[in-house]
Amino acid sequence: MLKPIKKGSLVETAIESLRGAIENGQWPVGSRLPIEAELSEALGISRNTIREAVRVLVHVGMLETRQGDGTYVRANRDAGETLRRIARSQLAEQLEVRLMLETEAARLAATRRTDGDLKAMSDALDARASAGDNLTDRIHHDEWFHHALVRASHNSALIELYDYFSHAVSQTIERTERDDDLPEPSQEDHELLLAAIRRKDPARAEMLSRALLSPSLDVINRQNQP
């Protein structure tokens, strides 16, 4: 059942309350939501706040407003919220996804890369090396390199998926760079990967891409063991 909202951002809290009720099956896909007055009374907030929360959920595709008929449930998941949950997932899980995406990207890049791709990756690594002890810049150029590598795969679906996952990629790069307990991939490790791609050696490129992330993932998995 819906619980009255007491504190915090009323619109945001109303959105969370309505989203949770939909995800929990209180209103199945295809069903009509109660009228604004009933929702307002149940949540203890104004009808204007309800209207704004509904507008947001319509925008993300969970609800559909039918003129003169009411508001209906269109989907039981908010795609944007799903991405935010991925971003909040455990570092190990994020690294596992990066391994899957980047190792395949490296293998494809080794057979499909263009001169332009090689220049983009090389420029990124040169900038990474020039960053020196400036950790913020080094992290930025590290991200630039990995995105350039994925683009060199010339697989539009893989590129789109990687871009979709980009916030988690940023988080994992920052964690492995800043956490002293996690092995930090070196400049040489990155240069060796680029060299394999330049030589069009897909097997070695895949292996070296995996070697960038596997040590950190192994440490985290050991730390998580009971």
C-alpha contacts under 8 A as a table, 3 or more apart, distances in Angstrom:
res1	aa1	res2	aa2	distance
1	M	21	A	7.65
1	M	26	Q	7.84
2	L	17	S	6.97
2	L	21	A	7.28
2	L	42	A	6.30
2	L	43	L	6.49
3	K	17	S	7.93
3	K	42	A	6.76
3	K	43	L	5.80
4	P	42	A	6.06
4	P	43	L	3.89
4	P	44	G	5.03
4	P	45	I	7.77
5	I	10	L	7.25
5	I	13	T	7.14
5	I	14	A	7.44
5	I	43	L	5.46
5	I	44	G	6.00
5	I	45	I	6.99
6	K	44	G	7.82
7	K	10	L	7.15
8	G	13	T	7.06
9	S	12	E	5.38
9	S	13	T	5.94
10	L	13	T	5.16
10	L	14	A	5.91
10	L	45	I	7.51
10	L	49	T	6.91
11	V	14	A	5.02
11	V	15	I	6.13
11	V	49	T	5.64
11	V	50	I	7.32
11	V	52	E	6.76
11	V	53	A	5.63
12	E	15	I	5.07
12	E	16	E	6.29
12	E	53	A	7.26
13	T	16	E	5.06
13	T	17	S	6.10
14	A	17	S	5.01
14	A	18	L	6.10
14	A	43	L	7.65
14	A	49	T	7.57
14	A	50	I	6.85
14	A	53	A	6.04
15	I	18	L	5.29
15	I	19	R	5.90
15	I	53	A	5.02
15	I	54	V	7.31
15	I	56	V	7.56
15	I	57	L	7.20
16	E	19	R	5.05
16	E	20	G	5.90
17	S	20	G	5.18
17	S	21	A	6.24
18	L	21	A	5.13
18	L	22	I	6.27
19	R	22	I	5.19
19	R	23	E	6.12
19	R	57	L	7.75
19	R	78	D	7.82
20	G	23	E	5.09
20	G	24	N	5.99
21	A	24	N	5.17
21	A	25	G	6.36
21	A	26	Q	5.27
21	A	27	W	6.85
22	I	25	G	5.22
22	I	26	Q	5.67
22	I	27	W	5.28
22	I	28	P	6.70
22	I	73	V	7.63
22	I	76	N	5.69
23	E	26	Q	7.63
23	E	76	N	5.04
23	E	77	R	6.27
25	G	28	P	5.19
25	G	76	N	7.72
27	W	31	S	5.96
27	W	32	R	7.43
27	W	33	L	7.01
27	W	73	V	7.03
28	P	31	S	5.59
28	P	73	V	6.76
28	P	76	N	7.35
29	V	72	Y	7.71
29	V	73	V	4.88
29	V	74	R	5.55
29	V	75	A	5.73
29	V	76	N	6.37
30	G	72	Y	5.98
30	G	73	V	5.21
30	G	74	R	6.09
31	S	72	Y	5.54
31	S	73	V	5.66
32	R	70	G	6.77
32	R	71	T	5.67
32	R	72	Y	4.27
32	R	73	V	6.39
33	L	70	G	7.37
33	L	71	T	5.67
33	L	72	Y	5.86
33	L	73	V	7.22
34	P	38	E	6.05
34	P	39	L	6.35
35	I	38	E	5.50
35	I	39	L	6.45
35	I	70	G	7.35
36	E	39	L	5.13
36	E	40	S	5.89
36	E	47	R	5.89
36	E	50	I	6.61
36	E	51	R	7.24
37	A	40	S	5.05
37	A	41	E	6.21
37	A	47	R	6.44
38	E	41	E	5.18
38	E	42	A	6.14
39	L	42	A	5.04
39	L	43	L	6.08
39	L	47	R	7.86
39	L	50	I	7.12
40	S	43	L	5.41
40	S	44	G	5.65
40	S	45	I	5.20
40	S	46	S	5.60
40	S	47	R	5.40
40	S	50	I	6.43
41	E	44	G	5.07
41	E	45	I	6.88
45	I	49	T	6.62
45	I	50	I	7.33
46	S	49	T	5.30
46	S	50	I	6.52
47	R	50	I	4.96
47	R	51	R	6.04
48	N	51	R	4.97
48	N	52	E	6.27
49	T	52	E	5.16
49	T	53	A	6.24
50	I	53	A	5.14
50	I	54	V	6.11
51	R	54	V	5.17
51	R	55	R	6.16
52	E	55	R	4.98
52	E	56	V	6.40
53	A	56	V	5.22
53	A	57	L	6.43
54	V	57	L	5.11
54	V	58	V	6.08
54	V	63	L	7.29
55	R	58	V	5.07
55	R	59	H	6.24
56	V	59	H	5.00
56	V	60	V	6.48
57	L	60	V	5.19
57	L	61	G	6.24
57	L	62	M	5.39
57	L	63	L	5.61
57	L	78	D	8.00
58	V	61	G	5.12
58	V	62	M	5.75
58	V	63	L	4.42
58	V	64	E	5.49
58	V	65	T	7.20
59	H	62	M	7.72
59	H	63	L	7.85
60	V	63	L	7.88
60	V	78	D	6.36
60	V	79	A	7.17
60	V	80	G	7.13
61	G	64	E	7.23
61	G	74	R	6.69
61	G	75	A	6.75
61	G	78	D	6.98
62	M	73	V	6.09
62	M	74	R	5.07
62	M	75	A	4.59
62	M	76	N	6.30
62	M	77	R	6.58
62	M	78	D	6.06
63	L	71	T	6.66
63	L	72	Y	5.62
63	L	73	V	4.64
63	L	74	R	4.91
63	L	75	A	6.87
64	E	71	T	5.59
64	E	72	Y	5.19
64	E	73	V	6.32
64	E	74	R	5.93
65	T	69	D	7.89
65	T	70	G	5.96
65	T	71	T	4.34
65	T	72	Y	6.31
66	R	69	D	5.31
66	R	70	G	5.47
66	R	71	T	6.05
66	R	72	Y	7.57
67	Q	70	G	6.67
73	V	76	N	7.32
75	A	78	D	7.49
77	R	81	E	7.87
77	R	82	T	7.44
78	D	81	E	5.21
78	D	82	T	6.21
79	A	82	T	4.99
79	A	83	L	6.45
80	G	83	L	5.24
80	G	84	R	6.41
81	E	84	R	4.91
81	E	85	R	6.15
82	T	85	R	5.09
82	T	86	I	6.33
83	L	86	I	5.00
83	L	87	A	6.28
83	L	165	F	7.79
84	R	87	A	4.96
84	R	88	R	6.32
85	R	88	R	5.00
85	R	89	S	6.22
86	I	89	S	5.10
86	I	94	Q	7.83
86	I	168	A	7.51
87	A	94	Q	7.88
87	A	165	F	7.93
87	A	167	H	6.61
87	A	168	A	5.11
89	S	93	E	6.64
89	S	94	Q	6.88
90	Q	93	E	5.37
90	Q	94	Q	6.50
91	L	94	Q	5.05
91	L	95	L	6.14
91	L	172	T	6.62
92	A	95	L	5.09
92	A	96	E	6.16
92	A	217	L	5.93
92	A	220	I	6.49
92	A	221	N	7.22
93	E	96	E	5.02
93	E	97	V	6.38
94	Q	97	V	5.19
94	Q	98	R	6.24
94	Q	168	A	6.43
94	Q	169	V	7.49
94	Q	172	T	7.05
95	L	98	R	4.92
95	L	99	L	6.07
95	L	172	T	6.75
95	L	213	L	6.96
95	L	217	L	6.62
96	E	99	L	5.06
96	E	100	M	6.41
96	E	217	L	7.62
97	V	100	M	5.15
97	V	101	L	6.26
98	R	101	L	5.14
98	R	102	E	5.67
98	R	169	V	7.08
99	L	102	E	5.37
99	L	103	T	5.69
99	L	209	S	7.78
99	L	210	R	6.17
99	L	213	L	6.85
99	L	214	S	7.91
100	M	103	T	5.78
100	M	104	E	6.44
101	L	104	E	5.60
101	L	105	A	6.11
101	L	158	L	7.27
101	L	162	Y	7.08
102	E	105	A	4.79
102	E	106	A	5.94
102	E	146	H	7.84
102	E	150	V	6.73
102	E	209	S	6.74
102	E	210	R	7.86
103	T	106	A	5.09
103	T	107	R	6.27
103	T	205	A	7.72
103	T	206	E	4.90
103	T	207	M	7.44
103	T	209	S	5.37
103	T	210	R	5.88
104	E	107	R	5.08
104	E	108	L	6.22
104	E	206	E	6.71
105	A	108	L	5.17
105	A	109	A	5.87
105	A	149	L	6.94
105	A	150	V	5.17
105	A	152	A	7.58
105	A	153	S	5.21
105	A	158	L	7.60
106	A	109	A	4.97
106	A	110	A	6.16
106	A	149	L	6.68
106	A	150	V	7.06
106	A	153	S	6.95
106	A	197	I	7.18
106	A	202	P	7.06
106	A	205	A	5.59
106	A	206	E	5.47
106	A	209	S	6.57
107	R	110	A	5.40
107	R	111	T	7.10
107	R	153	S	7.79
107	R	197	I	8.00
107	R	201	D	7.93
107	R	202	P	4.43
107	R	203	A	6.56
107	R	205	A	5.81
107	R	206	E	5.04
108	L	111	T	5.47
108	L	112	R	6.07
108	L	152	A	7.71
108	L	153	S	4.83
108	L	154	H	7.75
108	L	202	P	6.88
109	A	112	R	5.00
109	A	113	R	4.97
109	A	149	L	6.81
109	A	150	V	7.30
109	A	152	A	4.92
109	A	153	S	4.13
109	A	154	H	7.35
109	A	197	I	6.41
109	A	202	P	7.66
110	A	113	R	6.07
110	A	153	S	7.82
110	A	196	A	7.04
110	A	197	I	4.16
110	A	198	R	6.77
110	A	199	R	7.38
110	A	200	K	4.45
110	A	201	D	5.77
110	A	202	P	4.95
110	A	205	A	6.71
111	T	197	I	7.62
111	T	200	K	5.48
111	T	201	D	7.47
111	T	202	P	6.56
112	R	152	A	6.78
112	R	153	S	6.17
112	R	154	H	6.85
113	R	116	G	7.94
113	R	117	D	5.73
113	R	118	L	6.85
113	R	152	A	5.08
113	R	153	S	6.70
113	R	154	H	7.75
113	R	197	I	7.56
113	R	198	R	7.90
114	T	117	D	5.04
114	T	118	L	6.37
114	T	152	A	7.29
115	D	118	L	5.10
115	D	119	K	6.24
116	G	119	K	5.12
116	G	120	A	6.25
117	D	120	A	5.14
117	D	121	M	6.28
117	D	148	A	6.84
117	D	149	L	7.50
117	D	151	R	7.66
117	D	152	A	5.54
118	L	121	M	5.24
118	L	122	S	5.94
118	L	194	L	7.90
118	L	198	R	6.95
119	K	122	S	4.99
119	K	123	D	5.88
120	A	123	D	5.23
120	A	124	A	6.23
120	A	145	F	7.54
120	A	148	A	6.20
121	M	124	A	5.13
121	M	125	L	6.33
121	M	144	W	7.84
121	M	145	F	5.21
121	M	146	H	7.93
121	M	148	A	5.65
121	M	149	L	6.44
121	M	194	L	7.36
122	S	125	L	5.18
122	S	126	D	6.11
122	S	145	F	7.90
122	S	194	L	7.57
123	D	126	D	5.07
123	D	127	A	6.14
124	A	127	A	5.15
124	A	128	R	6.10
124	A	141	H	5.51
124	A	142	D	7.05
124	A	144	W	5.92
124	A	145	F	5.05
125	L	128	R	4.79
125	L	129	A	6.12
125	L	141	H	6.94
125	L	142	D	7.19
125	L	145	F	6.41
125	L	187	Q	7.61
125	L	190	H	7.49
125	L	191	E	7.35
126	D	129	A	5.16
126	D	130	S	6.17
127	A	130	S	4.96
127	A	131	A	6.19
127	A	138	R	7.70
127	A	141	H	6.19
128	R	131	A	5.26
128	R	132	G	7.50
128	R	137	D	7.23
128	R	138	R	4.91
128	R	139	I	7.71
128	R	140	H	7.96
128	R	141	H	5.03
128	R	142	D	6.20
128	R	187	Q	7.77
129	A	132	G	5.97
129	A	138	R	7.45
129	A	187	Q	6.74
131	A	134	N	5.38
131	A	135	L	7.35
131	A	137	D	5.72
131	A	138	R	5.29
132	G	135	L	7.58
132	G	138	R	7.23
133	D	138	R	7.85
134	N	137	D	5.57
134	N	138	R	6.24
135	L	138	R	4.99
135	L	139	I	6.08
135	L	177	E	7.76
136	T	139	I	5.28
136	T	140	H	6.30
137	D	140	H	5.02
137	D	141	H	6.22
138	R	141	H	5.25
138	R	142	D	6.00
139	I	142	D	4.98
139	I	143	E	6.28
139	I	173	I	6.61
139	I	174	E	6.31
139	I	177	E	7.35
140	H	143	E	5.28
140	H	144	W	6.34
141	H	144	W	4.78
141	H	145	F	6.21
142	D	145	F	5.18
142	D	146	H	6.49
142	D	173	I	7.61
143	E	146	H	5.25
143	E	147	H	6.19
143	E	169	V	7.67
143	E	170	S	6.71
143	E	173	I	7.35
144	W	147	H	5.30
144	W	148	A	6.11
145	F	148	A	5.08
145	F	149	L	6.12
146	H	149	L	4.96
146	H	150	V	6.27
147	H	150	V	5.16
147	H	151	R	6.21
147	H	162	Y	7.92
147	H	163	D	7.94
148	A	151	R	5.07
148	A	152	A	6.21
149	L	152	A	5.05
149	L	153	S	6.92
150	V	153	S	5.37
150	V	154	H	7.69
150	V	158	L	7.52
150	V	159	I	6.04
150	V	162	Y	7.57
151	R	154	H	5.71
151	R	155	N	7.47
151	R	159	I	5.89
153	S	159	I	7.86
154	H	159	I	7.63
155	N	158	L	5.37
155	N	159	I	6.17
156	S	159	I	5.05
156	S	160	E	6.06
157	A	160	E	5.13
157	A	161	L	6.13
158	L	161	L	5.11
158	L	162	Y	6.07
159	I	162	Y	5.15
159	I	163	D	6.15
160	E	163	D	5.14
160	E	164	Y	6.13
161	L	164	Y	4.95
161	L	165	F	6.29
162	Y	165	F	4.99
162	Y	166	S	6.01
163	D	166	S	4.83
164	Y	167	H	7.78
165	F	168	A	5.64
165	F	169	V	6.41
166	S	169	V	4.86
166	S	170	S	6.22
167	H	170	S	5.12
167	H	171	Q	6.34
168	A	171	Q	4.94
168	A	172	T	6.23
169	V	172	T	5.28
169	V	173	I	6.24
170	S	173	I	5.26
170	S	174	E	6.16
171	Q	174	E	5.21
171	Q	175	R	6.09
172	T	175	R	5.08
172	T	176	T	6.11
173	I	176	T	5.36
173	I	177	E	6.12
174	E	177	E	5.12
174	E	178	R	5.96
175	R	178	R	5.22
175	R	179	D	5.54
176	T	179	D	5.53
176	T	180	D	7.91
176	T	182	L	5.67
176	T	183	P	6.80
176	T	184	E	5.76
176	T	216	S	7.15
177	E	180	D	7.76
177	E	182	L	7.90
177	E	184	E	5.76
179	D	182	L	5.62
180	D	183	P	7.47
182	L	215	P	7.85
182	L	216	S	5.27
182	L	219	V	6.74
182	L	220	I	7.85
183	P	215	P	6.23
183	P	216	S	5.43
184	E	216	S	7.65
185	P	189	D	6.15
185	P	190	H	7.41
185	P	212	L	5.54
185	P	213	L	7.50
186	S	189	D	5.11
186	S	190	H	6.63
187	Q	190	H	5.24
187	Q	191	E	6.22
188	E	191	E	4.92
188	E	192	L	6.08
189	D	192	L	5.30
189	D	193	L	6.47
189	D	208	L	7.54
189	D	212	L	6.83
190	H	193	L	5.16
190	H	194	L	6.35
190	H	212	L	7.69
191	E	194	L	5.07
191	E	195	A	6.13
192	L	195	A	4.98
192	L	196	A	6.33
192	L	208	L	7.37
193	L	196	A	5.23
193	L	197	I	6.43
193	L	204	R	7.90
193	L	205	A	5.60
193	L	208	L	5.55
193	L	209	S	6.43
194	L	197	I	5.08
194	L	198	R	6.06
194	L	205	A	7.75
195	A	198	R	4.91
195	A	199	R	6.15
196	A	199	R	5.09
196	A	200	K	6.18
196	A	201	D	5.31
196	A	202	P	7.31
196	A	204	R	6.16
196	A	205	A	5.17
197	I	200	K	4.98
197	I	201	D	6.01
197	I	202	P	6.91
197	I	205	A	5.89
198	R	201	D	7.78
201	D	204	R	5.63
201	D	205	A	6.09
202	P	205	A	4.99
202	P	206	E	6.02
203	A	206	E	5.26
203	A	207	M	6.27
204	R	207	M	4.97
204	R	208	L	6.00
205	A	208	L	5.20
205	A	209	S	6.00
206	E	209	S	5.16
206	E	210	R	6.27
207	M	210	R	5.20
207	M	211	A	6.21
208	L	211	A	4.85
208	L	212	L	6.48
209	S	212	L	5.40
209	S	213	L	7.36
210	R	213	L	5.75
210	R	214	S	5.90
211	A	214	S	5.33
211	A	215	P	6.91
212	L	215	P	7.17
213	L	216	S	5.70
213	L	217	L	6.34
214	S	217	L	4.98
214	S	218	D	5.97
215	P	218	D	5.11
215	P	219	V	6.33
216	S	219	V	5.17
216	S	220	I	6.28
217	L	220	I	5.16
217	L	221	N	6.13
218	D	221	N	5.16
218	D	222	R	6.22
219	V	222	R	5.19
219	V	223	Q	6.21
220	I	223	Q	5.00
220	I	224	N	6.17
221	N	224	N	5.05
221	N	225	Q	6.40
222	R	225	Q	5.31
